[in-house]
């Protein structure tokens, strides 16, 4: 039997403060059915949001695109990974409209795995939600939340 917490919001806030992944919530009267998913049990994750400069993109199979991300550190644009999403919709159209450039906007060589990227002038900012940073600095389960009109690329700095 599961323990019941009447203050689920407070429990969730506590997990966030402790740096935990989140909580699993369920209806008090629900049952557990092995091997079957039901809407009575819900995983609520502690996600982080961060803003990144859109530096380029990679076209992938199945109408997907991976956006190359960067952030500034002491005035230099630094590669910060990717976020993948579908190419349909306004976000990709706006990304494609950014002026292209011959190479990456980062100092140094092309980051590994980005050899076929379409490089862009660092003009757009996007918000990405993710679980946590890996030891190598990558993001676990990144999701593009959208593009930002109200923030300049230079404001996207490594924390």
LOTI-861370 format. One line per field, with one value per residue: residue in three letters; residue number from 1; x, y, z of N, C-alpha, C in turn. Coordinates in steps of 0.2 Angstrom, whole numbers, padded with zeros to 4 digits, always signed. Layout:
! residues N
res = (Ala, ...)
n = (NUM, ...)
nX = (X, ...)
nY = (Y, ...)
nZ = (Z, ...)
caX = (X, ...)
caY = (Y, ...)
caZ = (Z, ...)
cX = (X, ...)
cY = (Y, ...)
cZ = (Z, ...)
END
This chain:
! residues 159
res = (Unk, Unk, Unk, Unk, Unk, Unk, Unk, Unk, Unk, Unk, Unk, Unk, Unk, Unk, Unk, Unk, Unk, Unk, Unk, Unk, Unk, Unk, Unk, Unk, Unk, Unk, Unk, Unk, Unk, Unk, Unk, Unk, Unk, Unk, Unk, Unk, Unk, Unk, Unk, Unk, Unk, Unk, Unk, Unk, Unk, Unk, Unk, Unk, Unk, Unk, Unk, Unk, Unk, Unk, Unk, Unk, Unk, Unk, Unk, Unk, Unk, Unk, Unk, Unk, Unk, Unk, Unk, Unk, Unk, Unk, Unk, Unk, Unk, Unk, Unk, Unk, Unk, Unk, Unk, Unk, Unk, Unk, Unk, Unk, Unk, Unk, Unk, Unk, Unk, Unk, Unk, Unk, Unk, Unk, Unk, Unk, Unk, Unk, Unk, Unk, Unk, Unk, Unk, Unk, Unk, Unk, Unk, Unk, Unk, Unk, Unk, Unk, Unk, Unk, Unk, Unk, Unk, Unk, Unk, Unk, Unk, Unk, Unk, Unk, Unk, Unk, Unk, Unk, Unk, Unk, Unk, Unk, Unk, Unk, Unk, Unk, Unk, Unk, Unk, Unk, Unk, Unk, Unk, Unk, Unk, Unk, Unk, Unk, Unk, Unk, Unk, Unk, Unk, Unk, Unk, Unk, Unk, Unk, Unk)
n = (1, 2, 3, 4, 5, 6, 7, 8, 9, 10, 11, 12, 13, 14, 15, 16, 17, 18, 19, 20, 21, 22, 23, 24, 25, 26, 27, 28, 29, 30, 31, 32, 33, 34, 35, 36, 37, 38, 39, 40, 41, 42, 43, 44, 45, 46, 47, 48, 49, 50, 51, 52, 53, 54, 55, 56, 57, 58, 59, 60, 61, 62, 63, 64, 65, 66, 67, 68, 69, 70, 71, 72, 73, 74, 75, 76, 77, 78, 79, 80, 81, 82, 83, 84, 85, 86, 87, 88, 89, 90, 91, 92, 93, 94, 95, 96, 97, 98, 99, 100, 101, 102, 103, 104, 105, 106, 107, 108, 109, 110, 111, 112, 113, 114, 115, 116, 117, 118, 119, 120, 121, 122, 123, 124, 125, 126, 127, 128, 129, 130, 131, 132, 133, 134, 135, 136, 137, 138, 139, 140, 141, 142, 143, 144, 145, 146, 147, 148, 149, 150, 151, 152, 153, 154, 155, 156, 157, 158, 159)
nX = (+0004, +0002, +0009, +0000, -0001, -0007, -0003, +0002, +0007, +0017, +0025, +0030, +0037, +0047, +0054, +0059, +0068, +0077, +0083, +0078, +0071, +0057, +0040, +0028, +0011, -0005, -0022, -0031, -0040, -0036, -0031, -0017, -0011, -0002, +0009, +0001, -0003, -0011, -0022, -0023, -0012, +0002, +0017, +0026, +0038, +0052, +0057, +0070, +0071, +0080, +0088, +0094, +0105, +0100, +0110, +0111, +0106, +0101, +0095, +0085, +0079, +0062, +0055, +0061, +0070, +0086, +0090, +0105, +0113, +0118, +0127, +0133, +0149, +0159, +0159, +0161, +0154, +0148, +0146, +0132, +0125, +0110, +0093, +0079, +0065, +0049, +0048, +0038, +0027, +0028, +0040, +0051, +0051, +0054, +0067, +0073, +0073, +0083, +0098, +0111, +0127, +0145, +0152, +0152, +0146, +0154, +0170, +0184, +0185, +0172, +0159, +0158, +0148, +0141, +0144, +0137, +0128, +0117, +0123, +0119, +0118, +0120, +0106, +0093, +0084, +0080, +0069, +0073, +0067, +0072, +0077, +0089, +0107, +0120, +0135, +0144, +0139, +0129, +0111, +0098, +0084, +0079, +0067, +0060, +0053, +0050, +0052, +0060, +0055, +0058, +0071, +0088, +0102, +0114, +0111, +0110, +0118, +0130, +0127)
nY = (-0006, +0011, +0026, +0040, +0057, +0072, +0084, +0086, +0096, +0103, +0092, +0089, +0102, +0100, +0089, +0095, +0105, +0097, +0092, +0081, +0069, +0070, +0066, +0052, +0053, +0048, +0043, +0042, +0031, +0022, +0007, -0004, -0010, -0023, -0021, -0013, +0003, +0017, +0032, +0035, +0035, +0046, +0053, +0066, +0077, +0086, +0099, +0108, +0124, +0133, +0146, +0147, +0150, +0149, +0141, +0133, +0120, +0102, +0092, +0078, +0061, +0056, +0068, +0076, +0088, +0093, +0105, +0115, +0121, +0135, +0145, +0160, +0163, +0172, +0181, +0173, +0162, +0146, +0129, +0120, +0108, +0099, +0100, +0091, +0091, +0091, +0096, +0103, +0118, +0134, +0137, +0131, +0136, +0150, +0148, +0143, +0155, +0163, +0171, +0162, +0155, +0151, +0143, +0136, +0146, +0145, +0146, +0137, +0120, +0111, +0105, +0088, +0077, +0086, +0089, +0090, +0101, +0115, +0130, +0145, +0163, +0169, +0173, +0170, +0166, +0152, +0143, +0129, +0114, +0103, +0088, +0086, +0091, +0081, +0072, +0076, +0088, +0088, +0088, +0080, +0072, +0084, +0096, +0107, +0122, +0134, +0148, +0164, +0181, +0191, +0192, +0194, +0186, +0188, +0188, +0175, +0165, +0154, +0146)
nZ = (+0000, -0004, +0004, +0010, +0006, +0010, +0007, -0006, -0015, -0007, -0004, -0017, -0019, -0010, -0015, -0026, -0020, -0014, -0025, -0032, -0044, -0045, -0042, -0040, -0042, -0037, -0039, -0024, -0022, -0032, -0040, -0043, -0057, -0063, -0077, -0084, -0090, -0082, -0081, -0068, -0061, -0061, -0067, -0060, -0065, -0060, -0069, -0078, -0084, -0097, -0107, -0123, -0137, -0154, -0165, -0176, -0187, -0189, -0201, -0199, -0200, -0203, -0203, -0194, -0184, -0178, -0167, -0165, -0151, -0141, -0128, -0120, -0114, -0105, -0115, -0127, -0138, -0134, -0138, -0133, -0135, -0141, -0146, -0151, -0163, -0172, -0189, -0194, -0192, -0185, -0178, -0184, -0197, -0194, -0189, -0200, -0208, -0203, -0206, -0215, -0212, -0215, -0207, -0190, -0176, -0165, -0157, -0162, -0168, -0177, -0167, -0163, -0172, -0178, -0191, -0203, -0201, -0204, -0202, -0193, -0191, -0175, -0169, -0164, -0149, -0139, -0128, -0118, -0110, -0098, -0089, -0081, -0081, -0088, -0083, -0092, -0097, -0105, -0109, -0101, -0108, -0116, -0121, -0133, -0129, -0135, -0145, -0141, -0141, -0133, -0128, -0130, -0139, -0133, -0119, -0115, -0105, -0099, -0084)
caX = (+0000, +0006, +0008, -0005, +0001, -0012, +0000, +0006, +0011, +0022, +0030, +0033, +0042, +0052, +0058, +0063, +0073, +0082, +0086, +0076, +0068, +0050, +0035, +0023, +0005, -0010, -0029, -0031, -0044, -0034, -0027, -0011, -0012, +0005, +0010, -0004, -0003, -0018, -0022, -0024, -0005, +0005, +0024, +0027, +0045, +0055, +0061, +0073, +0071, +0085, +0088, +0099, +0105, +0100, +0116, +0111, +0101, +0103, +0089, +0085, +0074, +0055, +0053, +0063, +0076, +0089, +0093, +0111, +0112, +0124, +0127, +0139, +0153, +0164, +0158, +0162, +0148, +0150, +0142, +0129, +0121, +0105, +0086, +0076, +0058, +0047, +0050, +0031, +0025, +0031, +0047, +0056, +0050, +0057, +0074, +0076, +0073, +0089, +0104, +0116, +0134, +0149, +0154, +0149, +0147, +0158, +0177, +0187, +0182, +0165, +0158, +0157, +0141, +0138, +0147, +0132, +0124, +0116, +0125, +0116, +0120, +0117, +0101, +0087, +0084, +0074, +0069, +0073, +0066, +0076, +0078, +0096, +0113, +0124, +0142, +0148, +0136, +0123, +0104, +0093, +0077, +0077, +0061, +0060, +0047, +0048, +0057, +0059, +0056, +0060, +0078, +0094, +0106, +0120, +0109, +0110, +0124, +0132, +0126)
caY = (+0000, +0018, +0031, +0045, +0063, +0076, +0090, +0084, +0102, +0104, +0086, +0091, +0107, +0097, +0085, +0100, +0108, +0091, +0090, +0074, +0069, +0071, +0062, +0049, +0054, +0043, +0044, +0039, +0025, +0019, +0001, -0005, -0016, -0024, -0021, -0009, +0010, +0020, +0039, +0036, +0036, +0051, +0055, +0073, +0078, +0093, +0101, +0115, +0128, +0137, +0149, +0145, +0153, +0144, +0141, +0129, +0114, +0096, +0088, +0071, +0057, +0056, +0075, +0079, +0093, +0094, +0112, +0116, +0126, +0138, +0150, +0164, +0162, +0178, +0184, +0168, +0157, +0140, +0124, +0117, +0102, +0099, +0098, +0088, +0092, +0091, +0102, +0107, +0123, +0141, +0138, +0129, +0141, +0156, +0146, +0143, +0161, +0166, +0171, +0156, +0156, +0145, +0138, +0137, +0153, +0144, +0146, +0130, +0115, +0109, +0100, +0081, +0075, +0092, +0090, +0091, +0106, +0121, +0135, +0151, +0168, +0168, +0179, +0168, +0163, +0147, +0140, +0122, +0111, +0096, +0085, +0088, +0091, +0075, +0074, +0079, +0094, +0087, +0088, +0074, +0073, +0091, +0098, +0114, +0125, +0139, +0154, +0170, +0187, +0196, +0191, +0195, +0180, +0189, +0187, +0168, +0164, +0148, +0147)
caZ = (+0000, -0004, +0009, +0007, +0008, +0009, +0005, -0012, -0018, -0003, -0005, -0024, -0018, -0006, -0019, -0030, -0016, -0013, -0032, -0034, -0050, -0045, -0038, -0043, -0039, -0039, -0035, -0018, -0023, -0038, -0039, -0047, -0062, -0066, -0084, -0087, -0088, -0081, -0080, -0061, -0059, -0065, -0065, -0061, -0065, -0059, -0075, -0078, -0091, -0099, -0113, -0127, -0143, -0159, -0168, -0182, -0186, -0193, -0203, -0198, -0203, -0201, -0203, -0187, -0185, -0171, -0166, -0161, -0145, -0138, -0123, -0120, -0108, -0105, -0122, -0132, -0139, -0132, -0139, -0127, -0136, -0146, -0145, -0157, -0163, -0178, -0194, -0195, -0188, -0186, -0175, -0189, -0202, -0191, -0188, -0207, -0210, -0200, -0211, -0214, -0211, -0218, -0201, -0183, -0173, -0160, -0158, -0163, -0173, -0177, -0162, -0165, -0174, -0181, -0197, -0208, -0198, -0207, -0197, -0193, -0187, -0168, -0169, -0161, -0143, -0138, -0121, -0118, -0104, -0097, -0083, -0078, -0085, -0087, -0081, -0098, -0098, -0110, -0106, -0101, -0111, -0118, -0125, -0135, -0127, -0140, -0147, -0137, -0144, -0128, -0125, -0134, -0138, -0128, -0113, -0114, -0103, -0095, -0077)
cX = (+0004, +0004, +0004, -0002, -0004, -0010, +0005, +0010, +0017, +0027, +0034, +0039, +0048, +0057, +0062, +0069, +0079, +0085, +0084, +0072, +0061, +0046, +0031, +0016, +0000, -0017, -0029, -0035, -0042, -0031, -0021, -0012, -0005, +0005, +0005, -0003, -0010, -0017, -0022, -0017, -0001, +0012, +0024, +0034, +0047, +0060, +0064, +0072, +0077, +0085, +0094, +0099, +0105, +0106, +0116, +0106, +0103, +0096, +0090, +0080, +0067, +0053, +0055, +0069, +0079, +0092, +0099, +0111, +0118, +0122, +0133, +0143, +0159, +0165, +0159, +0156, +0151, +0145, +0139, +0124, +0115, +0098, +0082, +0068, +0056, +0048, +0043, +0030, +0030, +0038, +0052, +0056, +0054, +0065, +0077, +0077, +0080, +0095, +0109, +0123, +0138, +0151, +0150, +0150, +0152, +0165, +0179, +0183, +0175, +0164, +0156, +0150, +0137, +0141, +0143, +0127, +0123, +0118, +0121, +0119, +0116, +0112, +0094, +0088, +0078, +0075, +0068, +0071, +0069, +0076, +0084, +0101, +0117, +0131, +0146, +0145, +0130, +0116, +0101, +0086, +0075, +0071, +0061, +0053, +0045, +0053, +0055, +0060, +0059, +0067, +0083, +0099, +0112, +0118, +0109, +0117, +0125, +0131, +0132)
cY = (+0006, +0022, +0037, +0052, +0068, +0083, +0089, +0090, +0103, +0098, +0087, +0096, +0105, +0093, +0090, +0103, +0103, +0089, +0083, +0075, +0071, +0067, +0058, +0050, +0049, +0045, +0040, +0032, +0021, +0012, +0001, -0011, -0017, -0024, -0016, -0001, +0013, +0028, +0040, +0037, +0041, +0053, +0063, +0075, +0085, +0094, +0107, +0118, +0132, +0140, +0148, +0149, +0148, +0146, +0138, +0124, +0108, +0093, +0081, +0067, +0058, +0063, +0078, +0084, +0093, +0101, +0112, +0122, +0129, +0143, +0153, +0163, +0167, +0180, +0180, +0164, +0150, +0135, +0121, +0111, +0103, +0098, +0096, +0089, +0091, +0097, +0106, +0112, +0129, +0141, +0136, +0134, +0148, +0154, +0146, +0150, +0165, +0166, +0165, +0159, +0150, +0140, +0140, +0144, +0152, +0145, +0138, +0126, +0114, +0104, +0093, +0080, +0081, +0094, +0092, +0097, +0112, +0126, +0142, +0157, +0168, +0174, +0177, +0165, +0158, +0145, +0132, +0119, +0105, +0094, +0087, +0088, +0084, +0077, +0077, +0086, +0094, +0088, +0082, +0076, +0080, +0091, +0105, +0116, +0131, +0144, +0160, +0176, +0193, +0196, +0191, +0189, +0182, +0188, +0179, +0166, +0158, +0150, +0144)
cZ = (+0000, +0002, +0006, +0010, +0005, +0006, -0001, -0015, -0014, -0004, -0012, -0023, -0015, -0010, -0024, -0026, -0015, -0020, -0034, -0040, -0050, -0040, -0043, -0039, -0042, -0036, -0029, -0018, -0029, -0036, -0044, -0051, -0065, -0074, -0088, -0085, -0087, -0080, -0073, -0058, -0064, -0062, -0066, -0060, -0063, -0065, -0074, -0084, -0091, -0106, -0117, -0134, -0149, -0164, -0175, -0181, -0191, -0195, -0202, -0201, -0200, -0199, -0196, -0189, -0178, -0171, -0162, -0157, -0143, -0132, -0123, -0113, -0109, -0113, -0128, -0132, -0138, -0134, -0133, -0129, -0142, -0143, -0151, -0157, -0170, -0183, -0195, -0190, -0188, -0183, -0180, -0195, -0200, -0191, -0195, -0210, -0208, -0205, -0210, -0214, -0214, -0213, -0195, -0180, -0167, -0161, -0158, -0168, -0172, -0172, -0166, -0166, -0177, -0188, -0203, -0206, -0203, -0202, -0198, -0189, -0180, -0167, -0165, -0154, -0142, -0131, -0122, -0111, -0103, -0090, -0079, -0083, -0083, -0085, -0086, -0100, -0103, -0106, -0106, -0103, -0112, -0122, -0127, -0133, -0132, -0141, -0143, -0141, -0139, -0125, -0131, -0134, -0133, -0121, -0111, -0112, -0099, -0088, -0073)
END
